[in-house]
Amino acid sequence: MNKRINIPELEPAAFKALLGLEDYIRSCGLSDRHLELIKIRASQINGCAYCIDLHTSDALKKGMEARHIFLLDAWAEADVFDDPEKVILAMTEEITMISESGLTDKTYDDARQYFDEHYVAKIIMAVVTINSWNRIAISTKKVPD
């Protein structure tokens, strides 16, 4: 694979700004489990091998069962995810694939049944953030170590 640019070296201010958003997401009150589900699922959709590798490892270290990771791509049919998790995964898919239908009213309304406005906003920001990281990793051809 051809080596590509190193954004942290070339544009450190931009990279630092995105790291600031990542720091916020990690400390904003989203549960570790919710955050890792978002990061893994968006990375699967985007086909980001680097992020899938990183976040599945993180999820296992944080105590997520391997079975949940294995079934994540089929979350809608799997009975290992509770209803709030399924809403988060639906939000992740709809926001990641924004050009298809966006975040639908149904999914948004379902989210509001389980989460307050602040938590919904944090979910959206987490999805936006991992999609940014996925796009950087894929564009620069970053691969797992």
Residue, then its C-alpha position, 0 to 999 in steps of 0.5 A: m500500500n502506498k504511503r500517504i500524507n500524515i495529517p497530524e504532522l502537516e495540519p496539527a491544528a486541525f488534528k488537535a481540534l478533532l482530538g478536542l472533540e474526541d476528548y469531549i466525546r470520551s468524557c461527556g457522559l455517554s456510557d462506554r458500551h454505547l460509545e464503542l457500539i457507535k464507533i464499531r458500527a460506523s467503522q463497519i459501515n465505512g469499511c475502516a479496518y484501522c478503526i474496526d481493529l482499534h475499537t473492537s480491541d477497546a470494547l473487549k478491554k472495557g468488558m464488552e462480550a465478543r458475542h456482542i461484537f460478532l453480532l453487531d453487523a446483524w444487530a437488528e436481528a440479534d437478541v443480545f442488544d436491548d432496545p436503547e442500544k438498538v436505537i443507538l445503532a439505528m441512529t448510527e446507521e442513519i447518520t453515517m449513511i446520511s444521504e439515504s434518508g438522514l436521521t428519520d423522525k421515527t428513529y429520533d422519536d424512538a431515541r427520545q423515548y429512552f434518552d433526554e435531549h442532551y444524551v441524543a445530542k451526545i450520540i449524534m456528536a459521537v457518530v459525527t466524530i467517528n465518521s470524521w476519524n473513519r474518513i481520515a483513516i481511509s483517505t490516508k490509508k491508515v491500516p492496523d498495526 
